[in-house]
Amino acid sequence: MSIHRFYLAPSHWMEALPMLDTADSHHCADVLRLGVGDKVVIFDGEGNEATATLAEVSRKRTRLDIGPRTATAKPRCAITLAQAVPKARNMDLIIQKAVELGASAVVPILSERTVVRLEDAGDAAKKQERWQSIAIEACKQCGQNWTPKIALPQTTKEFLTNLPKADLILIASLQPDARPVKQLLSDYQATKGEFPKSVIVLVGPEGDFTPAETLGAKTAGAAAISLGPIILRTETAALYCLSVLGHELF
């Protein structure tokens, strides 16, 4: 039987008897029916994990007696997924799978062809908070100790204007000049003598990024990559990119 996993924020990691948040306390006491003396696993989303003994359990207050900590190494390559936000709840799925596939960060992009729109800055912050919570829940389930950082939703232009530093920037594209990922990575390795340690990959909405957005990405240093002859849904394209990059670079 597997031990249940819970998230403990880094700010509480070194406390003597830290408490789980209210939602997890309720889950411990009322759903899992755990009691004092039971063991759980905790992680902080920054690579640290430990087995902890429940020292106090109630639906509003659960304290932990933490055992020795262990550290999980970071992936050899930090992959940032800049994902055009799809309609409905498909972004939830993308974030869940990005966690499982080892993404270091996810940037929700509001491209020119994105259907989803935000009302104001408060709406953007609420979506970011919700998606970060989904990432943490996914980490609990899959055993991932590194939680990807979910950025505030932003337009393609805003993202490209403040592009994070990376060894390699890629954009999934339907344009005829797009090249296979493996070929681009091979060329990079041949030129630099090593594989990249950080990669950003942009994935557009249904119908792809607009020509202007694609040009803006290329101007910012992105190389266009092909995802094969079949036109993929945006959520499939995201998982394809993360899977291929993970296979080649982790």
C-alpha atoms as a printed R data frame, in Angstrom:
    type eleno elety resid chain resno       x      y       z
1   ATOM     1    CA   MET     A     1   0.000  0.000   0.000
2   ATOM     2    CA   SER     A     2   1.449  3.370  -1.022
3   ATOM     3    CA   ILE     A     3   1.929  6.136   1.522
4   ATOM     4    CA   HIS     A     4  -0.185  9.243   0.974
5   ATOM     5    CA   ARG     A     5   1.660 12.356  -0.206
6   ATOM     6    CA   PHE     A     6   1.070 15.921   0.934
7   ATOM     7    CA   TYR     A     7   2.501 19.281  -0.039
8   ATOM     8    CA   LEU     A     8   4.251 21.432   2.554
9   ATOM     9    CA   ALA     A     9   5.315 24.894   1.406
10  ATOM    10    CA   PRO     A    10   9.079 25.596   1.530
11  ATOM    11    CA   SER     A    11   8.495 28.363   4.102
12  ATOM    12    CA   HIS     A    12   7.255 25.717   6.596
13  ATOM    13    CA   TRP     A    13   9.738 23.006   5.705
14  ATOM    14    CA   MET     A    14  12.173 23.600   8.579
15  ATOM    15    CA   GLU     A    15   9.590 24.166  11.338
16  ATOM    16    CA   ALA     A    16   9.692 21.751  14.272
17  ATOM    17    CA   LEU     A    17   6.084 20.531  13.967
18  ATOM    18    CA   PRO     A    18   4.649 22.119  10.822
19  ATOM    19    CA   MET     A    19   0.957 21.962   9.998
20  ATOM    20    CA   LEU     A    20  -0.765 20.852   6.819
21  ATOM    21    CA   ASP     A    21  -3.185 23.370   5.355
22  ATOM    22    CA   THR     A    22  -6.883 23.124   6.191
23  ATOM    23    CA   ALA     A    23  -7.854 21.253   3.029
24  ATOM    24    CA   ASP     A    24  -5.187 18.591   3.551
25  ATOM    25    CA   SER     A    25  -6.041 18.325   7.257
26  ATOM    26    CA   HIS     A    26  -9.655 17.612   6.304
27  ATOM    27    CA   HIS     A    27  -8.452 15.066   3.735
28  ATOM    28    CA   CYS     A    28  -6.285 13.323   6.361
29  ATOM    29    CA   ALA     A    29  -8.937 13.184   9.075
30  ATOM    30    CA   ASP     A    30 -12.244 12.811   7.246
31  ATOM    31    CA   VAL     A    31 -11.403 11.190   3.900
32  ATOM    32    CA   LEU     A    32  -8.364  9.005   4.562
33  ATOM    33    CA   ARG     A    33  -9.218  8.435   8.226
34  ATOM    34    CA   LEU     A    34  -5.572  8.727   9.263
35  ATOM    35    CA   GLY     A    35  -4.652  9.066  12.892
36  ATOM    36    CA   VAL     A    36  -1.792  9.972  15.207
37  ATOM    37    CA   GLY     A    37   1.224  7.781  14.503
38  ATOM    38    CA   ASP     A    38   0.372  7.147  10.851
39  ATOM    39    CA   LYS     A    39   3.043  7.865   8.257
40  ATOM    40    CA   VAL     A    40   2.744 10.203   5.266
41  ATOM    41    CA   VAL     A    41   5.180 11.577   2.705
42  ATOM    42    CA   ILE     A    42   5.624 15.312   2.345
43  ATOM    43    CA   PHE     A    43   7.344 17.339  -0.375
44  ATOM    44    CA   ASP     A    44   7.990 21.041  -0.877
45  ATOM    45    CA   GLY     A    45   7.892 21.318  -4.678
46  ATOM    46    CA   GLU     A    46  11.565 22.279  -4.735
47  ATOM    47    CA   GLY     A    47  13.013 18.780  -4.745
48  ATOM    48    CA   ASN     A    48  12.792 17.951  -1.015
49  ATOM    49    CA   GLU     A    49  10.867 14.964   0.310
50  ATOM    50    CA   ALA     A    50  10.531 13.316   3.724
51  ATOM    51    CA   THR     A    51   8.508 10.726   5.571
52  ATOM    52    CA   ALA     A    52   6.562 12.306   8.404
53  ATOM    53    CA   THR     A    53   4.611 10.925  11.368
54  ATOM    54    CA   LEU     A    54   1.245 12.475  12.153
55  ATOM    55    CA   ALA     A    55   1.629 14.057  15.595
56  ATOM    56    CA   GLU     A    56  -1.861 15.589  15.737
57  ATOM    57    CA   VAL     A    57  -4.851 14.988  13.467
58  ATOM    58    CA   SER     A    58  -8.125 16.870  13.150
59  ATOM    59    CA   ARG     A    59 -10.152 18.223  10.259
60  ATOM    60    CA   LYS     A    60  -8.720 21.708  10.810
61  ATOM    61    CA   ARG     A    61  -5.318 21.021  12.345
62  ATOM    62    CA   THR     A    62  -2.811 18.319  11.430
63  ATOM    63    CA   ARG     A    63   0.756 18.517  12.709
64  ATOM    64    CA   LEU     A    64   3.734 16.629  11.335
65  ATOM    65    CA   ASP     A    65   6.831 15.186  12.947
66  ATOM    66    CA   ILE     A    66   9.229 15.195  10.005
67  ATOM    67    CA   GLY     A    67  11.892 12.539   9.586
68  ATOM    68    CA   PRO     A    68  15.136 12.815   7.594
69  ATOM    69    CA   ARG     A    69  14.862 14.811   4.390
70  ATOM    70    CA   THR     A    70  15.984 13.575   1.005
71  ATOM    71    CA   ALA     A    71  16.682 15.701  -2.057
72  ATOM    72    CA   THR     A    72  15.614 14.855  -5.597
73  ATOM    73    CA   ALA     A    73  17.981 16.089  -8.298
74  ATOM    74    CA   LYS     A    74  16.675 18.528 -10.883
75  ATOM    75    CA   PRO     A    75  16.233 17.268 -14.446
76  ATOM    76    CA   ARG     A    76  19.319 17.808 -16.577
77  ATOM    77    CA   CYS     A    77  17.347 20.213 -18.759
78  ATOM    78    CA   ALA     A    78  14.805 22.786 -17.564
79  ATOM    79    CA   ILE     A    79  11.913 22.830 -20.032
80  ATOM    80    CA   THR     A    80   9.456 25.731 -20.084
81  ATOM    81    CA   LEU     A    81   6.182 25.170 -21.924
82  ATOM    82    CA   ALA     A    82   4.684 28.412 -23.262
83  ATOM    83    CA   GLN     A    83   1.188 27.167 -24.020
84  ATOM    84    CA   ALA     A    84  -1.628 28.997 -25.781
85  ATOM    85    CA   VAL     A    85  -4.612 28.589 -23.458
86  ATOM    86    CA   PRO     A    86  -7.188 26.231 -25.015
87  ATOM    87    CA   LYS     A    87 -10.909 26.457 -24.435
88  ATOM    88    CA   ALA     A    88 -12.872 24.535 -21.794
89  ATOM    89    CA   ARG     A    89 -10.733 22.734 -19.185
90  ATOM    90    CA   ASN     A    90  -8.019 21.459 -21.506
91  ATOM    91    CA   MET     A    91  -5.448 23.718 -19.831
92  ATOM    92    CA   ASP     A    92  -6.013 21.738 -16.635
93  ATOM    93    CA   LEU     A    93  -5.081 18.550 -18.491
94  ATOM    94    CA   ILE     A    94  -2.013 20.153 -20.042
95  ATOM    95    CA   ILE     A    95  -0.729 21.295 -16.642
96  ATOM    96    CA   GLN     A    96  -1.346 17.889 -15.074
97  ATOM    97    CA   LYS     A    97   0.571 16.149 -17.846
98  ATOM    98    CA   ALA     A    98   3.310 18.796 -17.855
99  ATOM    99    CA   VAL     A    99   3.950 17.849 -14.222
100 ATOM   100    CA   GLU     A   100   4.147 14.147 -15.078
101 ATOM   101    CA   LEU     A   101   6.458 14.848 -18.022
102 ATOM   102    CA   GLY     A   102   8.889 16.941 -15.975
103 ATOM   103    CA   ALA     A   103   8.285 20.508 -17.173
104 ATOM   104    CA   SER     A   104   9.994 23.130 -15.015
105 ATOM   105    CA   ALA     A   105   7.555 25.932 -15.835
106 ATOM   106    CA   VAL     A   106   4.353 26.586 -17.744
107 ATOM   107    CA   VAL     A   107   3.498 29.993 -19.201
108 ATOM   108    CA   PRO     A   108  -0.176 30.364 -20.225
109 ATOM   109    CA   ILE     A   109  -0.258 32.361 -23.480
110 ATOM   110    CA   LEU     A   110  -3.187 34.430 -24.723
111 ATOM   111    CA   SER     A   111  -2.430 34.354 -28.420
112 ATOM   112    CA   GLU     A   112  -4.306 36.258 -31.094
113 ATOM   113    CA   ARG     A   113  -6.332 33.133 -31.906
114 ATOM   114    CA   THR     A   114  -6.929 32.110 -28.285
115 ATOM   115    CA   VAL     A   115 -10.642 31.899 -27.527
116 ATOM   116    CA   VAL     A   116 -10.207 32.367 -23.771
117 ATOM   117    CA   ARG     A   117 -10.030 35.992 -22.619
118 ATOM   118    CA   LEU     A   118  -9.423 37.512 -19.184
119 ATOM   119    CA   GLU     A   119 -11.549 40.187 -17.569
120 ATOM   120    CA   ASP     A   120  -8.781 41.939 -15.635
121 ATOM   121    CA   ALA     A   121  -5.576 41.435 -13.640
122 ATOM   122    CA   GLY     A   122  -7.568 39.845 -10.814
123 ATOM   123    CA   ASP     A   123  -8.968 37.251 -13.183
124 ATOM   124    CA   ALA     A   124  -5.441 36.466 -14.401
125 ATOM   125    CA   ALA     A   125  -4.203 36.033 -10.819
126 ATOM   126    CA   LYS     A   126  -7.109 33.718  -9.964
127 ATOM   127    CA   LYS     A   127  -6.380 31.522 -12.975
128 ATOM   128    CA   GLN     A   128  -2.686 31.392 -12.105
129 ATOM   129    CA   GLU     A   129  -3.485 30.393  -8.516
130 ATOM   130    CA   ARG     A   130  -5.901 27.700  -9.665
131 ATOM   131    CA   TRP     A   131  -3.457 26.265 -12.201
132 ATOM   132    CA   GLN     A   132  -0.635 26.279  -9.634
133 ATOM   133    CA   SER     A   133  -2.907 24.331  -7.286
134 ATOM   134    CA   ILE     A   134  -3.592 21.816 -10.069
135 ATOM   135    CA   ALA     A   135   0.170 21.408 -10.538
136 ATOM   136    CA   ILE     A   136   0.637 20.703  -6.827
137 ATOM   137    CA   GLU     A   137  -2.184 18.141  -6.823
138 ATOM   138    CA   ALA     A   138  -0.610 16.428  -9.837
139 ATOM   139    CA   CYS     A   139   2.726 16.274  -7.969
140 ATOM   140    CA   LYS     A   140   0.988 14.570  -5.051
141 ATOM   141    CA   GLN     A   141  -0.418 11.877  -7.312
142 ATOM   142    CA   CYS     A   142   2.537 11.117  -9.543
143 ATOM   143    CA   GLY     A   143   5.426 11.375  -7.072
144 ATOM   144    CA   GLN     A   144   7.001 14.429  -8.670
145 ATOM   145    CA   ASN     A   145   9.004 16.472  -6.139
146 ATOM   146    CA   TRP     A   146   9.655 19.444  -8.442
147 ATOM   147    CA   THR     A   147   6.513 21.512  -8.977
148 ATOM   148    CA   PRO     A   148   6.557 23.577 -12.186
149 ATOM   149    CA   LYS     A   149   6.016 27.288 -11.709
150 ATOM   150    CA   ILE     A   150   2.841 28.483 -13.413
151 ATOM   151    CA   ALA     A   151   3.230 32.040 -14.686
152 ATOM   152    CA   LEU     A   152   0.561 34.686 -14.972
153 ATOM   153    CA   PRO     A   153  -1.357 34.420 -18.267
154 ATOM   154    CA   GLN     A   154   0.107 36.844 -20.796
155 ATOM   155    CA   THR     A   155  -0.148 37.735 -24.461
156 ATOM   156    CA   THR     A   156   2.296 36.340 -26.988
157 ATOM   157    CA   LYS     A   157   3.783 39.807 -27.408
158 ATOM   158    CA   GLU     A   158   4.241 40.256 -23.637
159 ATOM   159    CA   PHE     A   159   5.951 36.879 -23.382
160 ATOM   160    CA   LEU     A   160   8.296 37.508 -26.301
161 ATOM   161    CA   THR     A   161   9.124 41.004 -25.052
162 ATOM   162    CA   ASN     A   162  10.210 39.622 -21.673
163 ATOM   163    CA   LEU     A   163  11.485 36.273 -22.893
164 ATOM   164    CA   PRO     A   164  13.227 34.270 -20.149
165 ATOM   165    CA   LYS     A   165  16.824 33.328 -20.814
166 ATOM   166    CA   ALA     A   166  17.225 29.855 -22.342
167 ATOM   167    CA   ASP     A   167  19.822 27.909 -24.279
168 ATOM   168    CA   LEU     A   168  17.285 26.989 -26.955
169 ATOM   169    CA   ILE     A   169  13.913 28.458 -27.935
170 ATOM   170    CA   LEU     A   170  11.507 26.443 -30.079
171 ATOM   171    CA   ILE     A   171   8.102 27.128 -31.573
172 ATOM   172    CA   ALA     A   172   5.809 24.372 -32.827
173 ATOM   173    CA   SER     A   173   4.807 25.435 -36.319
174 ATOM   174    CA   LEU     A   174   2.829 24.351 -39.343
175 ATOM   175    CA   GLN     A   175   5.027 26.499 -41.578
176 ATOM   176    CA   PRO     A   176   7.056 24.744 -44.339
177 ATOM   177    CA   ASP     A   177  10.413 25.819 -42.838
178 ATOM   178    CA   ALA     A   178   9.795 23.888 -39.601
179 ATOM   179    CA   ARG     A   179  12.336 21.149 -38.863
180 ATOM   180    CA   PRO     A   180  12.175 17.949 -36.765
181 ATOM   181    CA   VAL     A   181  13.049 18.395 -33.092
182 ATOM   182    CA   LYS     A   182  15.687 15.655 -33.184
183 ATOM   183    CA   GLN     A   183  17.459 17.370 -36.063
184 ATOM   184    CA   LEU     A   184  17.547 20.721 -34.274
185 ATOM   185    CA   LEU     A   185  18.887 19.147 -31.087
186 ATOM   186    CA   SER     A   186  21.526 17.256 -33.056
187 ATOM   187    CA   ASP     A   187  22.629 20.476 -34.756
188 ATOM   188    CA   TYR     A   188  22.775 22.253 -31.394
189 ATOM   189    CA   GLN     A   189  24.892 19.483 -29.902
190 ATOM   190    CA   ALA     A   190  27.234 19.512 -32.886
191 ATOM   191    CA   THR     A   191  27.695 23.279 -32.621
192 ATOM   192    CA   LYS     A   192  27.889 23.679 -28.847
193 ATOM   193    CA   GLY     A   193  29.447 20.354 -27.919
194 ATOM   194    CA   GLU     A   194  26.633 19.583 -25.474
195 ATOM   195    CA   PHE     A   195  22.856 19.443 -25.309
196 ATOM   196    CA   PRO     A   196  20.939 22.481 -24.022
197 ATOM   197    CA   LYS     A   197  20.354 22.791 -20.292
198 ATOM   198    CA   SER     A   198  17.296 25.003 -20.712
199 ATOM   199    CA   VAL     A   199  14.648 24.987 -23.447
200 ATOM   200    CA   ILE     A   200  11.528 27.067 -24.070
201 ATOM   201    CA   VAL     A   201   8.921 25.594 -26.388
202 ATOM   202    CA   LEU     A   202   5.937 27.595 -27.613
203 ATOM   203    CA   VAL     A   203   2.763 25.711 -28.551
204 ATOM   204    CA   GLY     A   204  -0.013 27.614 -30.286
205 ATOM   205    CA   PRO     A   205  -3.797 27.349 -30.271
206 ATOM   206    CA   GLU     A   206  -6.011 25.456 -32.698
207 ATOM   207    CA   GLY     A   207  -5.062 26.903 -36.063
208 ATOM   208    CA   ASP     A   208  -1.507 27.709 -34.928
209 ATOM   209    CA   PHE     A   209   0.006 31.056 -34.027
210 ATOM   210    CA   THR     A   210  -0.638 33.845 -36.516
211 ATOM   211    CA   PRO     A   211   2.141 34.535 -39.063
212 ATOM   212    CA   ALA     A   212   2.940 37.742 -37.163
213 ATOM   213    CA   GLU     A   213   3.304 35.865 -33.868
214 ATOM   214    CA   THR     A   214   5.475 33.198 -35.474
215 ATOM   215    CA   LEU     A   215   7.648 35.901 -37.028
216 ATOM   216    CA   GLY     A   216   7.925 37.621 -33.643
217 ATOM   217    CA   ALA     A   217   9.077 34.378 -32.051
218 ATOM   218    CA   LYS     A   218  11.655 33.788 -34.757
219 ATOM   219    CA   THR     A   219  12.893 37.357 -34.414
220 ATOM   220    CA   ALA     A   220  13.329 36.668 -30.682
221 ATOM   221    CA   GLY     A   221  15.521 33.678 -31.551
222 ATOM   222    CA   ALA     A   222  13.049 30.791 -31.767
223 ATOM   223    CA   ALA     A   223  13.531 27.938 -34.219
224 ATOM   224    CA   ALA     A   224  10.417 26.448 -35.842
225 ATOM   225    CA   ILE     A   225   9.857 22.749 -35.177
226 ATOM   226    CA   SER     A   226   7.587 20.311 -36.972
227 ATOM   227    CA   LEU     A   227   5.455 17.842 -35.021
228 ATOM   228    CA   GLY     A   228   5.013 15.515 -37.974
229 ATOM   229    CA   PRO     A   229   2.618 15.306 -40.916
230 ATOM   230    CA   ILE     A   230  -0.569 15.029 -38.800
231 ATOM   231    CA   ILE     A   231  -2.157 18.229 -37.486
232 ATOM   232    CA   LEU     A   232  -2.371 17.797 -33.716
233 ATOM   233    CA   ARG     A   233  -4.808 19.335 -31.269
234 ATOM   234    CA   THR     A   234  -3.071 21.894 -29.073
235 ATOM   235    CA   GLU     A   235  -3.138 19.683 -25.962
236 ATOM   236    CA   THR     A   236  -1.689 16.783 -27.963
237 ATOM   237    CA   ALA     A   237   0.999 19.065 -29.395
238 ATOM   238    CA   ALA     A   238   2.005 20.143 -25.877
239 ATOM   239    CA   LEU     A   239   2.357 16.550 -24.677
240 ATOM   240    CA   TYR     A   240   4.219 15.584 -27.847
241 ATOM   241    CA   CYS     A   241   6.773 18.373 -27.358
242 ATOM   242    CA   LEU     A   242   7.343 17.616 -23.684
243 ATOM   243    CA   SER     A   243   7.624 13.876 -24.329
244 ATOM   244    CA   VAL     A   244  10.131 14.222 -27.162
245 ATOM   245    CA   LEU     A   245  12.240 16.832 -25.352
246 ATOM   246    CA   GLY     A   246  12.170 14.782 -22.154
247 ATOM   247    CA   HIS     A   247  13.256 11.660 -24.019
248 ATOM   248    CA   GLU     A   248  16.152 13.464 -25.691
249 ATOM   249    CA   LEU     A   249  17.317 15.732 -22.850
250 ATOM   250    CA   PHE     A   250  16.564 14.142 -19.450
